[in-house]
Amino acid sequence: MKILIPVDGSDQSNAALDFVASRSTLIGKDPEVHLLNVQPTLSARVVRAIGREEAKAYQRAQADDVLRPAVARLKRADIPAKASYVLGSRSDAIGAVALRGGSDLIVMGSRGHSGLKGLLFGSMTNAVLAGCTKPLLILRNARAPQRDSLSVGIAVDGSRYGQAAVRWAIKHRDLFGAQPRIELIHVIDSQQSAPPPIDGLAYRAKPVYAVAADGHALAPQFIKVMAGALKLFTKAGLQATAAPLLGAQAGDAIAAYARRRQLDVLVMGSHGQGAFKSLVLGSVAMRVAARSDKPLLLIRDPRHAGRS
């Protein structure tokens, strides 16, 4: 597995390093880890003032001050890492290096937070999302998992993007540990024509999740969506459980379920694309990001998801 970790010495980039360092099963498979520091291009005026060679030496030294401790941080976890720096715009450089190096995953910490109308992940992460379709794991807090085997929620909706998320998770299963707990999550719109109440299921007007019980009138819809994903896991020899939810807002239901089940990471396919003014993540992923601080693994384009 090829992993790209942009580093700048911040708590957020250290969180990304610590997450990768916590992946014992993955480390045992000798992943290729590339640490990247991006130095801003100095203005022509500054270069003239200090000289071209001095300018290059300064940028090398600045990059080394960031990369050296990052390499050491991973070395303590027995992870050898390639380290390099480039000049230019950080978001453009990260996407270009990921594409050129054939990265399977970009891992980034993010200081962004809150608000559907705000920058959920901070300007840098949003810029990478807007400009690169490589799979991206966004860490919202600085605490690395305390165990190797993770509890993983994978959102599926019957679309090719949901299937891409499933295929990526299967192909790169080592990221989640030796014995991960995989839960496939699908949200059925509770605003559809409501069937008669059944035991164990309460309908509510507000958009909170509820587990759809067996025998529910909408169960065939759920089974149809889940069938393909469950078949892929069975074919790969992996276990996964199905989590049917009811909710007026799929993103809210997924975020609430992740909190209740104490999931370690959420995996989502997303068809969102384009510039800052558009929904870069797609509406469901946007609501999940706004409602949850769980690590979010986004599979942006099925062409990069791989086949298992």
Beta strands, then each sheet from edge to edge (+ up, - down):
strand 1: 2-6
strand 2: 32-39
strand 3: 81-87
strand 4: 105-109
strand 5: 136-139
strand 6: 151-155
strand 7: 181-189
strand 8: 210-211
strand 9: 241-247
strand 10: 265-269
strand 11: 296-299
sheet 1: 3+ 2+ 1+ 4+ 5+ 11- 10- 6- 7- 9- 8+
end
